[in-house]
Amino acid sequence: MSKTTIQIKKDTLNKLKHLKSHSRQSYDEVINIIVDESYDEILSEKEITEIKNALDNVKKGKVKSIEKVAEELGVKL
């Protein structure tokens, strides 16, 4: 495995230290966990479009209350 050195501030290093799940965990592992989790939070263009459409529907009043939906489905709240 090749290695490299990166420059980070001391408080960044302290943050990384606090994110370790055990003392022997490498910073590489910590950084990869953070990067992998960030990919889970990125919305696709389709998801963004669907959210915008849903917000437009709310603004236009094209929504039903939870009570109305439950009634239509025969579900008791």
C-alpha angles and dihedrals in degrees: 000000000000119000135207137186123236129191116235134163119259093247089053089053090050090051090052091048090055091051094058113110091207135010095252095052110117123236087237089063092047093050092047091052090052093047093047092050091049090058089057090058097052113103121221121234088252092054091048091050091049091051091049090050091049091050090050090052090052091050090050092049093245093141137100127220119249088246092056093048091048090050092050091049094043093242122144117222 
